[in-house]
Amino acid sequence: MNFIEALKLKSKLFFIFIIITVGLLFIGIMGAINLNSMKKNLDSLYFGSFVPVIELNTILQTYHGNLASSIYKAKNMQITPYGVKLQIKLSINTIEREWKNYEAHFKRNGEAEYVEYVAAEIKDTNRYFYTILEAIENGHDAKDLVMSNVEKKITHIHEVVNKLIDYEVEVAKYERKAFLNVYGSILLKVGSILGIVIFSVMIISFYVFKSIQSNQTALEIATKKLKIANKKLENASYTDTLTGLHNRRYFNLIYDREIKRAKRNHSYITFMMLDIDYFKQYNDTYGHIEGDAALKSVAKVFKDILKRPSDFVFRLGGEEFGILLTETPESNSTVVASNICDAIKAREIKHAGSKVNNFLTVSIGVACCIADEALNEEVLISRADEMLYSAKERGRDRYSITTNISVATPHVAEETSA
């Protein structure tokens, strides 16, 4: 049996409740981590890198670094005319490519006019450098180039593009701030919704758990009541309703069980058959209501004398009773039988119809032996019945006992007056 199956129902429900709660908390934590990671990635992708700004800075660096530097070197004879032409073409191509990339980005309302202006200035500046390129290609000496004009052009385009860079930086800051506000709002909403969901699930789980626990408690109470009722019903099925003694049905169950136990242990077993003397005459004289009262009084004597858990008393029918004693030798069985006879007479229940005494009396037949595998259960009852008949033949108000329970050998009975 695995761990879950080994748990009781309450423990299983509590275990499930803990798993659900931990799972929801884990989902919430992972959701927050992923949202934060997403924010960082977006922030890095769209705002941290300043892609448009990088493109514009590349344009400025090309003007300042490549174009201006190449022309300066050409004027000072530090580079060949071919190298100058190659540098000018590559630089202009780079500027045009970066500007084209920049223009491809999303543009907001109000930006188009200045972007067009910058595009025109870049085009004009590039045209200026193309003019220098044509002059060099036509054989003009690079020494004749006027650097002040070149610097003026470079400075002008720098101012124009730098304004656009400043604008893009401000836009990027604004967009990032707006995004962070939106992100904070989304995170708050997601966190609130997730918190509500977790709280709701926990509340629902708690009430479900409480409901199931209440149902289980009610079921346990009902089960206990049912067990008690079944026990009472079982006791009722084994109990004589008038006297409260065990009935014949219970006798059939206990007698067989105790005989087998005595055989296993090779211990003493005693069975007594009891009969109220002249009980028919008692009923005829006093009526059945008094007869029932007499039966109850006799049963009370049995209960007072026989108190061991291993002593069993049965009402076998009418005024006939049976007593089964375990681990009780012959001497003790004799004492019990004698005490019963004396105790019933001592209650002084008047019996005018009796031929042996003015009060109610009983006759008892006792069969006692050490049980072994040869013991026949029916013979033990038969011997007790014979002893009862013997007691009645000898004058009633007495007991007769035998220890000879053999089938083959005739029994020898000791008949004793109480």
LUMRO-408309 format. One line per 2 residues: for each residue x negated, y, z negated of C-alpha. Coordinates in steps of 0.1 Angstrom, whole numbers. Layout:
N
X Y Z ~ ...
END
This chain:
418
0 0 0 ~ -15 33 10
-16 65 -10 ~ 16 80 3
36 48 -2 ~ 22 45 -37
36 79 -47 ~ 70 82 -64
97 101 -46 ~ 91 133 -66
54 131 -59 ~ 60 125 -22
83 156 -20 ~ 58 178 -39
30 164 -17 ~ 50 174 15
58 208 0 ~ 20 215 -6
11 203 29 ~ 36 226 45
26 256 24 ~ -12 250 31
-5 245 68 ~ 14 278 71
-13 297 52 ~ -39 281 75
-19 292 105 ~ -16 327 91
-53 330 85 ~ -63 316 119
-38 339 135 ~ -54 369 118
-89 358 127 ~ -79 353 164
-62 387 165 ~ -92 403 151
-115 385 176 ~ -92 395 204
-94 431 193 ~ -132 430 193
-134 414 227 ~ -110 440 242
-128 468 224 ~ -161 456 238
-148 450 273 ~ -128 482 279
-142 508 255 ~ -175 496 240
-193 494 274 ~ -178 527 289
-179 511 324 ~ -169 544 342
-195 563 322 ~ -222 538 332
-213 542 369 ~ -215 580 366
-248 578 347 ~ -262 556 374
-253 583 400 ~ -270 610 380
-301 588 374 ~ -303 581 411
-302 618 419 ~ -327 627 392
-349 597 394 ~ -350 583 429
-340 612 452 ~ -358 641 434
-388 619 425 ~ -392 607 461
-390 642 476 ~ -415 654 450
-439 626 458 ~ -435 633 496
-443 669 491 ~ -474 660 472
-484 634 498 ~ -480 606 472
-457 585 494 ~ -456 579 531
-428 594 553 ~ -415 559 558
-414 553 521 ~ -395 586 516
-370 577 543 ~ -364 542 527
-360 557 492 ~ -335 583 504
-314 558 522 ~ -314 533 493
-306 561 468 ~ -277 575 488
-263 540 493 ~ -265 534 456
-248 567 448 ~ -220 560 474
-215 524 461 ~ -213 535 424
-189 564 433 ~ -167 540 452
-166 517 422 ~ -158 546 400
-129 558 422 ~ -115 522 422
-107 525 384 ~ -73 535 372
-69 573 373 ~ -44 591 351
-22 620 361 ~ -42 652 363
-75 636 370 ~ -72 633 408
-79 669 416 ~ -112 671 397
-122 636 410 ~ -116 648 446
-137 679 438 ~ -166 657 425
-163 635 455 ~ -166 665 478
-197 678 458 ~ -214 644 460
-206 642 497 ~ -221 676 502
-252 668 481 ~ -257 635 500
-253 654 533 ~ -281 678 521
-304 648 515 ~ -294 633 548
-306 666 564 ~ -339 662 547
-341 626 559 ~ -334 638 595
-361 665 593 ~ -387 640 581
-376 615 608 ~ -380 643 634
-416 649 623 ~ -413 678 600
-440 679 573 ~ -427 671 538
-451 697 525 ~ -427 724 538
-398 712 516 ~ -386 739 492
-383 721 458 ~ -364 749 442
-335 742 466 ~ -337 705 459
-337 712 421 ~ -308 736 426
-288 709 443 ~ -297 683 417
-288 706 389 ~ -255 715 404
-244 679 410 ~ -257 671 375
-234 697 360 ~ -204 685 381
-209 648 373 ~ -218 654 337
-184 672 331 ~ -168 641 345
-188 619 322 ~ -179 640 292
-142 637 302 ~ -145 599 305
-162 597 271 ~ -133 617 255
-107 596 274 ~ -125 564 262
-124 576 226 ~ -88 586 229
-78 553 244 ~ -98 534 218
-81 553 190 ~ -47 547 206
-55 510 210 ~ -66 507 174
-33 523 163 ~ -13 499 184
-35 470 172 ~ -29 480 136
8 482 142 ~ 9 448 160
-12 433 133 ~ 11 447 106
42 434 125 ~ 26 399 131
14 397 95 ~ 49 408 82
67 383 105 ~ 43 355 95
46 364 59 ~ 84 363 61
82 330 79 ~ 59 315 54
80 329 25 ~ 112 316 41
98 282 47 ~ 85 281 11
119 291 -2 ~ 137 267 20
112 239 11 ~ 116 247 -26
154 246 -25 ~ 153 214 -4
128 199 -29 ~ 149 210 -58
181 197 -42 ~ 165 163 -34
150 162 -69 ~ 185 170 -84
200 143 -62 ~ 173 119 -73
179 128 -110 ~ 216 122 -105
208 89 -87 ~ 185 79 -116
212 87 -141 ~ 238 69 -120
215 39 -117 ~ 209 38 -155
246 40 -161 ~ 252 13 -135
225 -9 -152 ~ 242 -3 -186
276 -11 -171 ~ 262 -42 -155
246 -52 -188 ~ 279 -47 -206
297 -66 -178 ~ 272 -94 -181
275 -94 -218 ~ 313 -94 -215
311 -124 -191 ~ 290 -142 -217
310 -131 -248 ~ 341 -144 -264
365 -115 -266 ~ 381 -126 -298
352 -135 -320 ~ 323 -116 -303
304 -149 -302 ~ 288 -164 -270
313 -182 -248 ~ 310 -216 -231
296 -201 -199 ~ 267 -186 -219
264 -220 -237 ~ 258 -238 -204
231 -213 -195 ~ 213 -212 -228
216 -248 -237 ~ 198 -260 -205
171 -233 -209 ~ 163 -241 -246
163 -278 -241 ~ 136 -274 -213
116 -251 -235 ~ 117 -275 -264
106 -303 -241 ~ 76 -283 -229
66 -274 -265 ~ 76 -308 -281
94 -288 -308 ~ 125 -294 -329
160 -288 -313 ~ 192 -290 -333
228 -289 -320 ~ 259 -286 -342
295 -292 -333 ~ 319 -274 -357
357 -277 -360 ~ 381 -258 -384
399 -284 -404 ~ 436 -287 -397
437 -255 -377 ~ 469 -265 -358
486 -267 -392 ~ 471 -233 -401
486 -217 -370 ~ 520 -234 -376
520 -221 -412 ~ 507 -186 -408
511 -178 -371 ~ 487 -172 -343
479 -136 -354 ~ 466 -149 -387
449 -178 -369 ~ 430 -153 -348
420 -134 -380 ~ 407 -167 -394
387 -174 -363 ~ 371 -139 -366
363 -145 -403 ~ 346 -178 -395
326 -161 -367 ~ 315 -135 -393
301 -163 -415 ~ 281 -176 -385
267 -141 -378 ~ 257 -135 -414
239 -168 -418 ~ 223 -172 -383
203 -141 -377 ~ 172 -154 -359
169 -145 -322 ~ 165 -182 -316
198 -191 -333 ~ 227 -193 -309
264 -195 -318 ~ 291 -203 -293
329 -205 -293 ~ 334 -235 -271
372 -233 -271 ~ 401 -230 -296
388 -237 -331 ~ 357 -255 -318
323 -239 -322 ~ 287 -249 -312
254 -239 -328 ~ 220 -243 -312
189 -240 -334 ~ 153 -240 -320
122 -250 -340 ~ 143 -260 -369
135 -293 -386 ~ 160 -317 -401
157 -303 -436 ~ 164 -268 -425
192 -278 -403 ~ 208 -296 -433
205 -264 -454 ~ 221 -243 -426
250 -268 -422 ~ 256 -268 -460
254 -230 -463 ~ 280 -227 -435
305 -250 -452 ~ 300 -232 -486
302 -197 -471 ~ 335 -204 -453
351 -219 -484 ~ 338 -189 -504
358 -165 -482 ~ 389 -182 -498
411 -180 -467 ~ 443 -197 -480
453 -228 -460 ~ 485 -244 -474
486 -269 -446 ~ 452 -284 -453
449 -319 -467 ~ 414 -314 -482
414 -280 -498 ~ 435 -250 -506
412 -228 -486 ~ 400 -229 -450
372 -254 -444 ~ 351 -267 -415
336 -301 -405 ~ 302 -301 -388
284 -327 -367 ~ 246 -322 -365
221 -338 -341 ~ 184 -330 -347
153 -343 -330 ~ 118 -334 -316
123 -329 -279 ~ 103 -348 -254
106 -358 -217 ~ 128 -388 -227
154 -365 -243 ~ 188 -367 -226
207 -334 -229 ~ 241 -350 -228
231 -375 -254 ~ 223 -347 -279
257 -332 -274 ~ 273 -366 -276
255 -374 -309 ~ 266 -341 -324
302 -349 -314 ~ 300 -383 -329
287 -368 -361 ~ 316 -344 -361
340 -373 -357 ~ 322 -391 -386
325 -360 -409 ~ 362 -359 -402
365 -396 -408 ~ 347 -392 -441
373 -367 -454 ~ 364 -334 -436
350 -303 -454 ~ 315 -317 -448
287 -322 -423 ~ 271 -354 -409
236 -354 -394 ~ 216 -378 -373
180 -377 -360 ~ 185 -408 -337
191 -394 -302 ~ 181 -425 -283
205 -440 -258 ~ 193 -476 -261
191 -478 -299 ~ 223 -475 -320
221 -443 -341 ~ 220 -442 -378
239 -414 -393 ~ 236 -397 -426
269 -385 -437 ~ 268 -359 -464
296 -340 -482 ~ 292 -303 -485
END
